[in-house]
Amino acid sequence: QVQLVESGGGLGQPGGSLRLSCAASGSIFSINAMGWYRQAPGQERDLVAAITSGGFIKYADSVKGRCTISRDNTKNTVYLQMSSLKPEDTAIYFCAYGLCWWKFDYWGQGAQVTVSS
């Protein structure tokens, strides 16, 4: 079992920045992937960004150039730095863990991000 605890998020202004963090604990494999998904009201849960323990990174087209995903393997923690925020970034952001970036098995509880002036 893997537990994921998210922190950060909250209210951001259009054009501003926010940072999300997610710490994983439990049965962590040295080779793994962590990522962020988001779900807006009435929408499906979509990939925002993913990063593997080997450094491969995948971004959704909607956030390319505005978001940076990074990780600290020594802390089993993944970060999502969001900049140039847009109202359409408003969603619940979920941290995810798995053995590969296209299939995540564990999910965090979600962190609300609201972009509004």
Contacts in CASP RR format, 6 or more apart in sequence:
PFRMAT RR
TARGET T0000
AUTHOR 0000-0000-0000
METHOD contacts of the structure
MODEL  1
QVQLVESGGGLGQPGGSLRLSCAASGSIFSINAMGWYRQAPGQERDLVAA
ITSGGFIKYADSVKGRCTISRDNTKNTVYLQMSSLKPEDTAIYFCAYGLC
WWKFDYWGQGAQVTVSS
1 26 0 8 1.000
1 27 0 8 1.000
1 106 0 8 1.000
2 24 0 8 1.000
2 25 0 8 1.000
2 26 0 8 1.000
2 27 0 8 1.000
2 28 0 8 1.000
2 97 0 8 1.000
2 98 0 8 1.000
2 105 0 8 1.000
2 106 0 8 1.000
3 24 0 8 1.000
3 25 0 8 1.000
3 26 0 8 1.000
3 106 0 8 1.000
4 22 0 8 1.000
4 23 0 8 1.000
4 24 0 8 1.000
4 95 0 8 1.000
4 96 0 8 1.000
4 97 0 8 1.000
4 106 0 8 1.000
4 107 0 8 1.000
4 108 0 8 1.000
4 109 0 8 1.000
5 22 0 8 1.000
5 23 0 8 1.000
5 25 0 8 1.000
5 108 0 8 1.000
5 109 0 8 1.000
6 20 0 8 1.000
6 21 0 8 1.000
6 22 0 8 1.000
6 93 0 8 1.000
6 94 0 8 1.000
6 95 0 8 1.000
6 108 0 8 1.000
6 109 0 8 1.000
6 110 0 8 1.000
6 111 0 8 1.000
7 20 0 8 1.000
7 21 0 8 1.000
7 22 0 8 1.000
7 23 0 8 1.000
7 111 0 8 1.000
8 18 0 8 1.000
8 19 0 8 1.000
8 20 0 8 1.000
8 21 0 8 1.000
8 111 0 8 1.000
9 18 0 8 1.000
9 19 0 8 1.000
9 20 0 8 1.000
9 93 0 8 1.000
9 111 0 8 1.000
9 112 0 8 1.000
9 113 0 8 1.000
10 18 0 8 1.000
10 111 0 8 1.000
10 112 0 8 1.000
10 113 0 8 1.000
10 114 0 8 1.000
11 114 0 8 1.000
11 115 0 8 1.000
11 116 0 8 1.000
12 18 0 8 1.000
12 85 0 8 1.000
12 113 0 8 1.000
12 114 0 8 1.000
12 115 0 8 1.000
12 116 0 8 1.000
13 85 0 8 1.000
13 115 0 8 1.000
13 116 0 8 1.000
13 117 0 8 1.000
14 85 0 8 1.000
14 86 0 8 1.000
14 87 0 8 1.000
14 115 0 8 1.000
14 116 0 8 1.000
14 117 0 8 1.000
15 83 0 8 1.000
15 84 0 8 1.000
15 85 0 8 1.000
15 86 0 8 1.000
16 83 0 8 1.000
16 84 0 8 1.000
16 85 0 8 1.000
17 81 0 8 1.000
17 82 0 8 1.000
17 83 0 8 1.000
17 84 0 8 1.000
17 85 0 8 1.000
18 82 0 8 1.000
18 85 0 8 1.000
18 113 0 8 1.000
19 79 0 8 1.000
19 80 0 8 1.000
19 81 0 8 1.000
19 82 0 8 1.000
20 36 0 8 1.000
20 79 0 8 1.000
20 80 0 8 1.000
20 82 0 8 1.000
20 93 0 8 1.000
20 95 0 8 1.000
20 111 0 8 1.000
20 113 0 8 1.000
21 77 0 8 1.000
21 78 0 8 1.000
21 79 0 8 1.000
21 80 0 8 1.000
22 34 0 8 1.000
22 35 0 8 1.000
22 36 0 8 1.000
22 77 0 8 1.000
22 78 0 8 1.000
22 79 0 8 1.000
22 95 0 8 1.000
22 108 0 8 1.000
23 75 0 8 1.000
23 76 0 8 1.000
23 77 0 8 1.000
24 34 0 8 1.000
24 76 0 8 1.000
24 77 0 8 1.000
24 78 0 8 1.000
24 95 0 8 1.000
24 97 0 8 1.000
24 106 0 8 1.000
25 76 0 8 1.000
28 76 0 8 1.000
28 97 0 8 1.000
29 99 0 8 1.000
30 53 0 8 1.000
31 52 0 8 1.000
31 53 0 8 1.000
31 54 0 8 1.000
31 99 0 8 1.000
32 52 0 8 1.000
32 53 0 8 1.000
32 97 0 8 1.000
32 98 0 8 1.000
32 99 0 8 1.000
33 50 0 8 1.000
33 51 0 8 1.000
33 52 0 8 1.000
33 53 0 8 1.000
33 97 0 8 1.000
33 98 0 8 1.000
33 99 0 8 1.000
33 100 0 8 1.000
33 101 0 8 1.000
33 104 0 8 1.000
34 50 0 8 1.000
34 51 0 8 1.000
34 71 0 8 1.000
34 78 0 8 1.000
34 95 0 8 1.000
34 96 0 8 1.000
34 97 0 8 1.000
34 98 0 8 1.000
35 47 0 8 1.000
35 48 0 8 1.000
35 49 0 8 1.000
35 50 0 8 1.000
35 51 0 8 1.000
35 69 0 8 1.000
35 78 0 8 1.000
35 80 0 8 1.000
35 95 0 8 1.000
35 96 0 8 1.000
35 97 0 8 1.000
35 101 0 8 1.000
35 104 0 8 1.000
36 47 0 8 1.000
36 48 0 8 1.000
36 49 0 8 1.000
36 50 0 8 1.000
36 69 0 8 1.000
36 78 0 8 1.000
36 80 0 8 1.000
36 93 0 8 1.000
36 94 0 8 1.000
36 95 0 8 1.000
36 96 0 8 1.000
37 45 0 8 1.000
37 46 0 8 1.000
37 47 0 8 1.000
37 48 0 8 1.000
37 93 0 8 1.000
37 94 0 8 1.000
37 96 0 8 1.000
37 104 0 8 1.000
38 45 0 8 1.000
38 46 0 8 1.000
38 48 0 8 1.000
38 89 0 8 1.000
38 91 0 8 1.000
38 92 0 8 1.000
38 93 0 8 1.000
38 94 0 8 1.000
38 113 0 8 1.000
39 45 0 8 1.000
39 46 0 8 1.000
39 91 0 8 1.000
39 92 0 8 1.000
39 94 0 8 1.000
40 88 0 8 1.000
40 90 0 8 1.000
40 91 0 8 1.000
40 92 0 8 1.000
43 91 0 8 1.000
45 94 0 8 1.000
46 60 0 8 1.000
47 58 0 8 1.000
47 60 0 8 1.000
48 59 0 8 1.000
48 60 0 8 1.000
48 63 0 8 1.000
48 67 0 8 1.000
48 69 0 8 1.000
48 80 0 8 1.000
48 93 0 8 1.000
49 57 0 8 1.000
49 58 0 8 1.000
49 59 0 8 1.000
49 60 0 8 1.000
49 63 0 8 1.000
49 67 0 8 1.000
49 69 0 8 1.000
49 80 0 8 1.000
50 57 0 8 1.000
50 58 0 8 1.000
50 69 0 8 1.000
50 96 0 8 1.000
50 101 0 8 1.000
51 57 0 8 1.000
51 58 0 8 1.000
51 69 0 8 1.000
51 70 0 8 1.000
51 71 0 8 1.000
51 78 0 8 1.000
51 101 0 8 1.000
52 100 0 8 1.000
52 101 0 8 1.000
53 71 0 8 1.000
53 73 0 8 1.000
55 71 0 8 1.000
56 101 0 8 1.000
57 69 0 8 1.000
58 101 0 8 1.000
59 65 0 8 1.000
59 67 0 8 1.000
59 69 0 8 1.000
62 88 0 8 1.000
63 82 0 8 1.000
63 89 0 8 1.000
65 84 0 8 1.000
66 82 0 8 1.000
66 83 0 8 1.000
66 84 0 8 1.000
66 85 0 8 1.000
67 80 0 8 1.000
67 81 0 8 1.000
67 82 0 8 1.000
67 83 0 8 1.000
68 80 0 8 1.000
68 81 0 8 1.000
68 83 0 8 1.000
69 78 0 8 1.000
69 79 0 8 1.000
69 80 0 8 1.000
69 81 0 8 1.000
70 78 0 8 1.000
70 79 0 8 1.000
70 81 0 8 1.000
71 77 0 8 1.000
71 78 0 8 1.000
71 79 0 8 1.000
72 79 0 8 1.000
78 95 0 8 1.000
80 93 0 8 1.000
82 89 0 8 1.000
82 113 0 8 1.000
85 115 0 8 1.000
86 115 0 8 1.000
87 115 0 8 1.000
87 116 0 8 1.000
88 115 0 8 1.000
89 113 0 8 1.000
89 115 0 8 1.000
90 113 0 8 1.000
90 114 0 8 1.000
90 115 0 8 1.000
90 116 0 8 1.000
91 113 0 8 1.000
92 110 0 8 1.000
92 111 0 8 1.000
92 112 0 8 1.000
92 113 0 8 1.000
93 110 0 8 1.000
93 111 0 8 1.000
93 112 0 8 1.000
93 113 0 8 1.000
94 107 0 8 1.000
94 108 0 8 1.000
94 110 0 8 1.000
94 111 0 8 1.000
95 107 0 8 1.000
95 108 0 8 1.000
95 110 0 8 1.000
95 111 0 8 1.000
96 104 0 8 1.000
96 106 0 8 1.000
96 107 0 8 1.000
96 108 0 8 1.000
97 104 0 8 1.000
97 105 0 8 1.000
97 106 0 8 1.000
97 107 0 8 1.000
98 104 0 8 1.000
98 105 0 8 1.000
98 106 0 8 1.000
99 105 0 8 1.000
END
